[in-house]
Every structure is written in C-alpha cells, then in structure tokens.
C-alpha cells in the first residue's frame, strides 16, 4: 500500500508539474505577445525567457525581466526614469486608468519589493537563488500583463 500511494503521489505530482509547465509557457507566450505595444520591452522579455528555457544565465534572466518591465513603464508614463523612480507616478497613472486603490497599492508594493530584490540579490551581489527565478518571472509577467491593458 505505501508503494502504491507513493507511486500515485509521484504520478499526480508529475501531472501537476506538466500542467503547470504547460500553463506557465502559455502565460509567458501571452505576455510576450502582449508586449507588442512596446517592442523594446518585448525583445528583452523574450531574451530572458529564452535564457530561462535554456536554463542558463540566471542573473541575466532576472536582469532581462527587470529591464523589460522598466522599458514598458517608461513608455506607459512617457519618461526615462528608472523603475525605482516611477513608483508614485505609476500609482497616479493607474488611478487615472480606473484601477482600484487595493490593486494599485498591491502593484506598487510588488514593484517596490521587486526593485529591492533586484538590488540586493541580482544587481550588486549576484546571489540569485535559482528557486526564486520562476516566481520573479511570474510576478513580472503579471505586472506587465496588467500595464499593457492600458497602453
């Protein structure tokens, strides 16, 4: 009985992983296509996903995610400021777009922590935890997918 449960569990886990990977790839494809409104960001985003798929350049993957988001935000806000310096203006712009205060605040916090994470673990220390890469890609993609709806 324990072997059957373990085998069933492993099969179930593999199936979930396959479904998740398939869904994850569709999500990334949608985000990459959505970025057609900002070709510079789209090119960098796709570069990061290509590196992710090849399982190399971990730091560069996260650099690409940040840069693609930064380029999109610059276009969205019509300026050339760094991502860290866009936070309050982004909140104002999203308010003008009718985004609820709860989601605006959530988005701003995500970007704020994203910038801190990049500075602490990617940019200055090159101390990327490989287990965190998926999460950063997913969060970046989620933020991008929301912003492109208003460009």
KAMOCOR-V598965 format. One record per pair of residues at least 6 apart in sequence whose C-alpha atoms are under 7 Angstrom apart, sorted by the first residue. I is the first residue (numbers start at 1). GAP is how many residues later the second one is. D is the distance in whole Angstrom. If there is no record, write none. Layout:
BEGIN
I,GAP,D + I,GAP,D
END
This chain:
BEGIN
31,110,6 + 31,114,6 + 32,10,6 + 32,13,7 + 32,14,6 + 34,111,7 + 34,114,7 + 35,6,7 + 35,7,5 + 35,113,7 + 36,6,6 + 38,34,6 + 40,31,7 + 41,27,4 + 41,28,7 + 41,30,5 + 41,31,6 + 42,26,7 + 44,20,6 + 44,24,5 + 45,19,6 + 45,20,6 + 45,23,5 + 48,13,5 + 48,16,5 + 48,17,6 + 51,6,6 + 51,10,6 + 52,9,6 + 59,63,6 + 59,67,7 + 59,69,6 + 65,72,7 + 65,75,6 + 69,71,7 + 69,75,6 + 70,12,7 + 70,13,5 + 74,6,6 + 74,7,7 + 76,75,6 + 84,31,6 + 87,21,6 + 91,13,6 + 91,17,7 + 94,10,7 + 121,6,5 + 121,7,6 + 122,6,6
END
